[in-house]
Amino acid sequence: WTLSHFSKNLKSMSGGWKTKVPFLSGTEQVQQVKKMEALVDAAIAVVGGNAGANELKDIRKKEKLMICLKAKSDLQEVNSLIAQFESMDMLQRVLKYRLDSGEPVPTSEESAKKVMQSDLKKVHTDG
């Protein structure tokens, strides 16, 4: 799971019909996705598309500030992006673990939470 994967997911979310309708394209949800896209694109420009959760976790303040400048955002938004990316990385690891071990994948938010609680320890590594 890399920044490039995350970017592709965001772009698929932002290409929906709401973005094409003028009075809906300014909705808060659409604007949040666009802001997240800008942050991810800036992060890719600074640390590379192959960067994963470990690389993002270890970036210095200088790189974070470069992302801020490119995305026209603040440090809090960059830190929020990193936290969200780490959460998505963990979810991807759990889903891959479940698929590889022949276990069912969650089909609802409720079952996803339960699966994350039960399987996170099995896939969490620090390096």
BELURVEN-V346895 format. One record per residue. N is the residue number from 1. PHI is phi in degrees with one decimal (NA if undefined). Layout:
N;PHI / N;PHI
//
This chain:
1;NA / 2;-127.7 / 3;-60.0 / 4;-63.3 / 5;-61.9 / 6;-60.6 / 7;-62.1 / 8;-60.7 / 9;-61.8 / 10;-63.0 / 11;-64.7 / 12;-69.3 / 13;-71.8 / 14;-84.2 / 15;-90.9 / 16;-70.5 / 17;-63.3 / 18;-61.2 / 19;-73.3 / 20;-90.1 / 21;-92.3 / 22;-52.2 / 23;-79.5 / 24;-101.4 / 25;-67.1 / 26;-95.4 / 27;-63.1 / 28;-57.7 / 29;-62.7 / 30;-64.1 / 31;-64.3 / 32;-64.3 / 33;-64.2 / 34;-63.6 / 35;-64.6 / 36;-64.4 / 37;-58.7 / 38;-62.0 / 39;-64.7 / 40;-65.7 / 41;-60.4 / 42;-66.0 / 43;-63.6 / 44;-62.4 / 45;-63.1 / 46;-88.0 / 47;-110.0 / 48;98.9 / 49;-69.3 / 50;-87.2 / 51;-66.9 / 52;-111.6 / 53;-59.7 / 54;-64.5 / 55;-67.1 / 56;-65.5 / 57;-62.6 / 58;-96.2 / 59;-71.2 / 60;-84.9 / 61;-61.7 / 62;-59.0 / 63;-65.9 / 64;-61.9 / 65;-67.4 / 66;-64.1 / 67;-63.0 / 68;-56.0 / 69;-63.4 / 70;-66.3 / 71;-94.0 / 72;53.7 / 73;-133.5 / 74;-111.1 / 75;-62.4 / 76;-61.5 / 77;-68.1 / 78;-66.0 / 79;-62.9 / 80;-65.2 / 81;-58.9 / 82;-62.2 / 83;-63.8 / 84;-66.0 / 85;-63.0 / 86;-62.6 / 87;-64.6 / 88;-64.6 / 89;-61.8 / 90;-63.2 / 91;-61.5 / 92;-61.1 / 93;-63.7 / 94;-64.2 / 95;-62.8 / 96;-63.7 / 97;-57.9 / 98;-65.2 / 99;-65.2 / 100;-64.5 / 101;-95.5 / 102;76.3 / 103;-88.1 / 104;-69.1 / 105;-90.7 / 106;-64.6 / 107;-117.2 / 108;-146.2 / 109;-62.2 / 110;-61.1 / 111;-69.0 / 112;-64.0 / 113;-63.0 / 114;-64.4 / 115;-63.5 / 116;-60.5 / 117;-64.4 / 118;-81.7 / 119;-104.1 / 120;-58.4 / 121;-64.7 / 122;-75.9 / 123;-115.3 / 124;-76.6 / 125;-132.5 / 126;-99.8 / 127;-178.7
//
